[in-house]
Amino acid sequence: MKYKSDLFLRADHVEKEIVADGVTRQILGFDDSILMMRAAFEQGSVGYVHQHRHSQVTYVESGVFDFTIGSRTERLNVGDGAYIPPDTEHGAVCVEAGALLDVFSPVREDFLEERKA
């Protein structure tokens, strides 16, 4: 196995990476087939529109987000979720400060490589 995190990761010990203006991420567990992360957003910050080869599910832990997947945009609140198929454009605008839990399959190798750089 090329990638594998520790078995237990405590949020207060995991580095918060700045990924955009007002957006940080913490990688909270992974192996070659899956990765989970927490993305925290300040009000008004933007998760830019992008796409990747990975399947993704997102859970709104806190806050309110206008989430776009393909040509559809919907407002997601605490407890809501979304599924993003591989190679589908998506992004989010944070309406009220909050956090998203994102799970990717397979692992986001690019995230792990960025940490080494």
C-alpha positions as semicolon CSV with decimal commas, in nm:
position;residue;x (nm);y (nm);z (nm)
1;M;0,000;0,000;0,000
2;K;0,147;0,333;-0,108
3;Y;-0,066;0,560;0,114
4;K;-0,185;0,503;0,469
5;S;-0,253;0,743;0,755
6;D;-0,223;0,678;1,124
7;L;-0,519;0,487;1,267
8;F;-0,628;0,774;1,493
9;L;-0,601;1,141;1,401
10;R;-0,690;1,413;1,651
11;A;-0,812;1,734;1,487
12;D;-0,610;1,948;1,728
13;H;-0,292;1,769;1,613
14;V;-0,358;1,767;1,238
15;E;-0,211;2,056;1,039
16;K;-0,460;2,303;0,890
17;E;-0,354;2,377;0,535
18;I;-0,459;2,704;0,373
19;V;-0,606;2,614;0,035
20;A;-0,774;2,941;-0,065
21;D;-0,865;3,277;0,083
22;G;-1,076;3,192;0,390
23;V;-1,055;2,814;0,335
24;T;-0,848;2,559;0,528
25;R;-0,836;2,181;0,512
26;Q;-0,737;1,903;0,747
27;I;-0,678;1,553;0,615
28;L;-0,832;1,314;0,868
29;G;-0,757;0,965;0,737
30;F;-0,666;0,786;0,416
31;D;-0,528;0,487;0,237
32;D;-0,493;0,412;-0,133
33;S;-0,868;0,374;-0,183
34;I;-1,021;0,655;0,026
35;L;-0,948;0,994;0,187
36;M;-1,152;1,204;0,431
37;M;-1,091;1,572;0,497
38;R;-1,253;1,864;0,673
39;A;-1,269;2,196;0,489
40;A;-1,345;2,504;0,702
41;F;-1,483;2,815;0,530
42;E;-1,517;3,175;0,641
43;Q;-1,837;3,350;0,535
44;G;-1,814;3,459;0,171
45;S;-1,520;3,233;0,088
46;V;-1,532;3,025;-0,227
47;G;-1,443;2,668;-0,313
48;Y;-1,357;2,739;-0,677
49;V;-1,523;2,541;-0,956
50;H;-1,306;2,242;-1,045
51;Q;-1,324;1,875;-1,137
52;H;-1,122;1,563;-1,064
53;R;-1,126;1,192;-1,143
54;H;-1,240;1,095;-0,792
55;S;-1,588;1,016;-0,664
56;Q;-1,672;1,256;-0,381
57;V;-1,934;1,277;-0,111
58;T;-1,972;1,589;0,101
59;Y;-2,147;1,638;0,434
60;V;-2,230;1,984;0,573
61;E;-2,100;1,973;0,930
62;S;-2,182;2,340;0,998
63;G;-2,274;2,658;0,812
64;V;-2,468;2,717;0,491
65;F;-2,332;2,669;0,139
66;D;-2,453;2,736;-0,215
67;F;-2,320;2,421;-0,380
68;T;-2,293;2,376;-0,757
69;I;-2,259;2,036;-0,925
70;G;-2,259;2,048;-1,302
71;S;-2,531;2,295;-1,403
72;R;-2,730;2,267;-1,075
73;T;-2,691;2,491;-0,771
74;E;-2,864;2,425;-0,441
75;R;-2,837;2,566;-0,090
76;L;-2,710;2,306;0,157
77;N;-2,752;2,338;0,533
78;V;-2,623;2,148;0,837
79;G;-2,683;1,776;0,793
80;D;-2,722;1,792;0,415
81;G;-2,498;1,604;0,177
82;A;-2,400;1,584;-0,187
83;Y;-2,254;1,328;-0,426
84;I;-2,016;1,446;-0,698
85;P;-1,951;1,194;-0,977
86;P;-1,599;1,168;-1,120
87;D;-1,497;1,437;-1,370
88;T;-1,794;1,662;-1,285
89;E;-1,740;2,035;-1,235
90;H;-1,838;2,151;-0,885
91;G;-1,777;2,430;-0,635
92;A;-1,927;2,604;-0,334
93;V;-1,982;2,950;-0,193
94;C;-2,000;2,981;0,185
95;V;-2,312;3,177;0,284
96;E;-2,263;3,129;0,661
97;A;-1,924;3,028;0,804
98;G;-1,896;2,652;0,841
99;A;-1,725;2,327;0,753
100;L;-1,764;2,045;0,505
101;L;-1,654;1,685;0,548
102;D;-1,538;1,550;0,213
103;V;-1,468;1,186;0,131
104;F;-1,288;1,092;-0,191
105;S;-1,232;0,759;-0,362
106;P;-0,967;0,675;-0,458
107;V;-0,723;0,871;-0,242
108;R;-0,648;1,230;-0,351
109;E;-0,280;1,175;-0,421
110;D;-0,248;1,541;-0,520
111;F;-0,340;1,650;-0,165
112;L;-0,077;1,423;-0,014
113;E;0,190;1,530;-0,262
114;E;0,116;1,899;-0,189
115;R;0,196;1,835;0,177
116;K;0,541;1,702;0,088
117;A;0,633;2,003;-0,128
